[in-house]
Amino acid sequence: MADAEVILRRPPCRSPSLLVRKARSQLLFSRRARRRLAALSRCERRRLRRRLLRAQAAGVDWRAGASARAQLPSGLARSGLARSVPANVLTQPVRALGSDRVLVLLPVEEDFTFNGICRVTCLYGQVEVLGHIISQGQPAQDVFSTYTHASLTISGIQYSMPDKSEKEIKREIRALLKPHVKLDDRYWAIEHFTPLCSIVMLEKLRTSTINFMSSYPGITSVFLQENPPLRINSEYVILKTIGIRRHRRKRGICLSESALSVLEELVNVCCDGCPVILVCGTQDIGKSTFNRYLINQLLNSISCVDYMECDLGQTEFTPPGCISLLNITEPVLGPPFTHQRTPQKMVYYGKTACKNDCENYIEIVKYVFKSYKRESPLIINTMGWVVDDGLLLLIDLIRLLLPSHVIQLSSTQCKSMPSLTPEYVDAMDGLYTKSKIKKRYRGFEIPEFGDNLDLDEDKDSSALHIFAGHKLMCVDSEFSSSKNSRNRESYNRIFRELTVLSYLSQLMPPLPKPLSPLHSLIPYQVPFNAVALRVTHSDVAPTHILYAVNASWVGLCKIVDDMKGYKRGPILLAQTPICDCVGFGICRGIDMDKQLYYILTPVPPEELKAVNCLLIGTVSIPQCIFKNQDGLEGTIPYVTTDYNFNLPGASEKIGVRETEEAHEKPCFRYRSYRKGK
């Protein structure tokens, strides 16, 4: 630094631009940087020159780009010099450990926003990801920051410093790092360690789910994008080895002050009891993100959280078209297609919207809600349909489920909905329930735990369920979505297909075994007279029911009726039952001679013994499964352009009709499959 001081005391007779040009050979300015330099004023050029000369005197190699901070001496990094270098060049120290591992040092209240998937282990200190705190000594967590959703951020948080000397703290850090990193890497970590700094190890993540989904064209970019940035620096090269890419903090999830205060209050309430929390708001307002953040924060304090899914289109833990109740014990660190789980109770509604059959939707919600034991806090997710009949249906849900807290998300960019205060809910008629205040009878009563909806309008109004009230908590959402009225349906369809693919990945063997294409797996043989059939979304003629079942996504359900008395099949149900669903599968073939269905499903055999009903809905199998499986040659089964839309139950609204090449035009007909093919 003494040499730097001598340089700065040179007589001011020389031009600053001349001095900068002399240092240009070592600082390696690009053409764009030289154009920017010419546009600077004299004072700005003088300040820039002073910063460059100080950095040069400190021994920084500017050609290393973002690794400049890692090369600064520890004493210099703690001084004010590090702040004088541009923020887009200096970042948190990052070091490659080899074997697809990276070490990151996170000072307190500093963030690491990224895209990609990785396994996060906190070796020293504490960090926070989507509300979940990862401390040293805890198991590693799989983090999925996919490109379909907002980027996730690893934040260094303040922790209690041990009452030890600096020498003892460094000795403790060396001991914690010894099982994971080599000697040189431990010295590097100690050199760049600052008080209240957290040391995080990021590892490349490999799972059978990710490998299976990435085997289909176009889905790899969901987890990792190959296009390089405009500026390639050493940090980018290091992070690419584990499959992640760093971004600016503004691309991450940003919670408003109102959201943070509501989350803090809800955590305090849940630690003292078992409240029922209902989250509502318009489409793409951030309900799912808020729910994940709330679940993760609650799991920091309590062991489990109950979650009830009432949104049919964008489900969180199950394939689409389901109403389910789950007990969550592990943090949620990614979008829905990264954490499919087995519910305690699940009913397959069969459609992704309930606008044409709200009565059956209400009945299913009642049926699932009966299983809630009130042993842990319950979070209820609702649909984004909150206009016209959707708002009235939401009022019915509030009266039926009796939440203690209603979280209403709103935004200045979205159409506002009325505040769902207890007074407003009491004064409004729902779609099927009557207001306590108004005398006119709009619909029919929904008893809290009744078995059937009562359509008797002459029933005494005193028997109506009395709404007890709730606490309304409003949240100003700052969540920005790329969806709009034009592309929303396309986005939602893609997300649903990703969820179905994630569910089917359970068929794959665990790593390190190689993937197996679906058409090579051995299906279950189900006799015609062992299960009943029902198409939930349309009336299908009995002569064409097998056309609807073949190559379809089916719900594996349990009904009360016994199928043993039937000798022949197929067995058809007159109406859609409300029954438990144990899982899903693909009817990959029908043997007409042996009267067998061939079902491919990840549901274990002990649970399949109770299945006696197959429900077929509007949820379809992703087209990539038919067209892009490895090993397929020649004509592709079930894919055709010569489909007869005049058949009963056929509709152009169900599925997308695409034009195929001449060599990919097989005829749609019954397929006969034998076991093992």
HELIX and SHEET records of a PDB file:
HELIX    1   1 ALA A    2  LEU A    8  1                                   7    
HELIX    2   2 PRO A   16  LYS A   22  1                                   7    
HELIX    3   3 ARG A   24  LEU A   27  1                                   4    
HELIX    4   4 ARG A   31  ALA A   38  1                                   8    
HELIX    5   5 ARG A   42  ALA A   57  1                                  16    
HELIX    6   6 TRP A   62  SER A   67  5                                   6    
HELIX    7   7 ALA A   68  GLN A   71  1                                   4    
HELIX    8   8 SER A   74  ARG A   78  1                                   5    
HELIX    9   9 ALA A   82  SER A   84  5                                   3    
HELIX   10  10 GLU A  166  LEU A  177  1                                  12    
HELIX   11  11 LEU A  183  HIS A  192  1                                  10    
HELIX   12  12 SER A  208  SER A  214  1                                   7    
HELIX   13  13 THR A  220  PHE A  223  1                                   4    
HELIX   14  14 SER A  234  LYS A  240  1                                   7    
HELIX   15  15 ARG A  249  ARG A  251  5                                   3    
HELIX   16  16 GLU A  257  ASP A  272  1                                  16    
HELIX   17  17 LYS A  287  LEU A  299  1                                  13    
HELIX   18  18 PRO A  336  THR A  338  5                                   3    
HELIX   19  19 CYS A  358  PHE A  369  1                                  12    
HELIX   20  20 ASP A  389  LEU A  401  1                                  13    
HELIX   21  21 PRO A  422  ALA A  427  1                                   6    
HELIX   22  22 SER A  461  ALA A  463  5                                   3    
HELIX   23  23 ARG A  488  LEU A  504  1                                  17    
HELIX   24  24 SER A  505  LEU A  507  5                                   3    
HELIX   25  25 LEU A  518  SER A  520  5                                   3    
HELIX   26  26 PHE A  528  ALA A  530  5                                   3    
HELIX   27  27 PRO A  542  HIS A  544  5                                   3    
HELIX   28  28 ILE A  545  VAL A  549  1                                   5    
HELIX   29  29 PRO A  605  LEU A  608  1                                   4    
HELIX   30  30 GLN A  623  LYS A  627  1                                   5    
HELIX   31  31 ALA A  662  GLU A  664  5                                   3    
SHEET    1   A 5 VAL A  94  ALA A  96  0                                        
SHEET    2   A 5 ARG A 101  LEU A 106 -1                                        
SHEET    3   A 5 SER A 198  LYS A 204 -1                                        
SHEET    4   A 5 ASP A 111  TYR A 124 -1                                        
SHEET    5   A 5 GLN A 141  SER A 145 -1                                        
SHEET    1   B 7 VAL A  94  ALA A  96  0                                        
SHEET    2   B 7 ARG A 101  LEU A 106 -1                                        
SHEET    3   B 7 SER A 198  LYS A 204 -1                                        
SHEET    4   B 7 ASP A 111  TYR A 124 -1                                        
SHEET    5   B 7 LEU A 152  GLY A 156 -1                                        
SHEET    6   B 7 GLN A 126  VAL A 129 -1                                        
SHEET    7   B 7 HIS A 132  SER A 135 -1                                        
SHEET    1   C 5 VAL A  94  ALA A  96  0                                        
SHEET    2   C 5 ARG A 101  LEU A 106 -1                                        
SHEET    3   C 5 SER A 198  LYS A 204 -1                                        
SHEET    4   C 5 ASP A 111  TYR A 124 -1                                        
SHEET    5   C 5 ILE A 244  HIS A 247 -1                                        
SHEET    1   D 7 LYS A 345  TYR A 348  0                                        
SHEET    2   D 7 CYS A 322  ILE A 328 -1                                        
SHEET    3   D 7 VAL A 305  GLU A 309 -1                                        
SHEET    4   D 7 LEU A 378  ASN A 381  1                                        
SHEET    5   D 7 VAL A 276  CYS A 280  1                                        
SHEET    6   D 7 HIS A 405  SER A 410  1                                        
SHEET    7   D 7 LYS A 471  ASP A 476  1                                        
SHEET    1   E 7 TYR A 524  PRO A 527  0                                        
SHEET    2   E 7 LEU A 596  LEU A 600 -1                                        
SHEET    3   E 7 ASP A 580  ASP A 591 -1                                        
SHEET    4   E 7 TRP A 553  LYS A 558 -1                                        
SHEET    5   E 7 CYS A 613  ILE A 616 -1                                        
SHEET    6   E 7 ALA A 532  VAL A 535  1                                        
SHEET    7   E 7 ILE A 571  LEU A 572  1                                        
END                                                                             
